[in-house]
Amino acid sequence: MAGNLIRSLFNLSISLNKTNVPGIKSIHTGAVCYAARKGTRAKARAKKVKVEITKVGFIPHNQRGKHKLAKVVTNKHLDDSFKSVSQDDVYPMRYYRWVVYTAEEAIRAHQETHHPTMYNVPDAFVNLRIEFNMEAVKKNRYLESFVKLTLLPHMFPREEERTILAFCKGPELIKQVAEAGATKVGSTELIKKIQEGEVKFGDYDYVIAHPNILTELVPIRGLMKRRFPNVRSGTLDPDICGLVKKFAAGVQFRVTKDENQPNFGTVEVPVGRLNMDVKQIVENIEALLKDIQGSRPKRDGLFITRCFIVSPPSSEKLKIDPFVYVDRELSKEVQEDSDDESEAAAASA
């Protein structure tokens, strides 16, 4: 009311003086005052906003704020060499060293537990669980997770079917590759079918090739992308028949690096079945360890740290010594050769 009264008196005084002062116009202040009132009202409303409080059930005093605590990462590289060896047959394993079995003893122990009178799975898989030190040659560098394919000397049923697409030239070679176990084999005719869309790479697990047809695969390189055959990935080899057998019957596995501890890696690979001859399973274990040891970085220290033989559904892990089959550490000659090669590569770069 006071504001309207002042505004009317101000306009009346201006209208009375119009005759004496020409050119003076009335000033409209309504919008200005309205904007000011609008701003103050918005501020007042903002002050009156109620804070929503979410009700939480009862939390014990020793559990409050537990989610804010930092996670403690334990070292997964267990070394029990400082513990004493137990003199008894029954003892708590946390206070003494793990018993180290031979591979033959571990397999026979699993055969006893999987007897029809116990687990009743006489043809269960025998898996080799391996732990790694993933440190690389340079300090504070670690190996990334990698995939390998190993052809074991003694095959066993794995309930797994693989499809292989092979490229090679020559009717005799094509016939030999087909007999070796390739799902589909061909040369230029097969390349034309791929370009026309009759054959798709997604229908096959592996794509391999002989070097004699490599130049003719260049037009479909865009379709193959990362599956283009090359020596580094092991999909290009003059002995294509042996390559087919390796991909058809080989054991593929992935060594995974731990997310919380980058210097720790694990893998679990099937190496046979309990109803096989024990010596055959041991030879498969030896071949697998030697193949994995070939991927170790050329540095001091261990790459393979621990090995266990496990056989689901049993949760029992029987420790074995992997250094019966592979060298514990690299020789100094190999390390010096690797250093010389790296220096030469750096100089050429």
C-alpha angles and dihedrals in degrees: 000000000000092000093052091048093052091046092052093048091049092052091046092054091050092050092051093051095046092094093056099038112042120199097034112129130198116263117227110210099168097102093048093051091044092053091051092049091047092054094049092047092052090052091050092051091050090055091053095055109122119227112235112232117201113214116229125197124245113300120193115242093245091055099049114114092004092133090060093060117103116252113251111224113209121211108255094197097095117197114185097171090112091061122090126248114253118241093201132077094230120043141136106273094212091071099044140045122279113260111250113216131189114250091250092053093048093050093048090049090055090047089057094050092047092052116129088254091061125020092353094214104119093165097048121144120266108219128192113215112199129188121205141198101229097195113133129216094272121062118262089016124115137192116253123231110282139188125226136181118211128187107217119209094234118045125209134183111275102173090240130122123201129195120211128194112200131189122200142133130244129052093245093050091046090053092050092049091050091051090049090063109271115153095216129007130183149129129216094343090056091049090054091051089052091051090050092049098245092118121042128197092219090071092065131067096208136024117201134169145188117241091241091072100038096104092053091055092063095090091059096042090106090057093046096046108165092003092069106128115256138158095244094061091042095241097113119066138139088228092066093159091060089045091055091051091049094053094040098048104017125110114243120202140166125224105213126202116223114251096219098036111039094190093060125081135169141190135178116204130181110237102174147314129279093243091062125095110279093229091056092053091049091052089051090052091050093049092048094049092049092050092049092046088060089067095055119121116251099250140107120279135038126317098181106045106172139004131199133183111219132175119192137252083037114080092205115123116200114197120223133183109252093189090074086076104029136033116270095222138005119265119249091244092061092048092049091049091051091050091051091049092050092049091050091049091050091049093050091048 
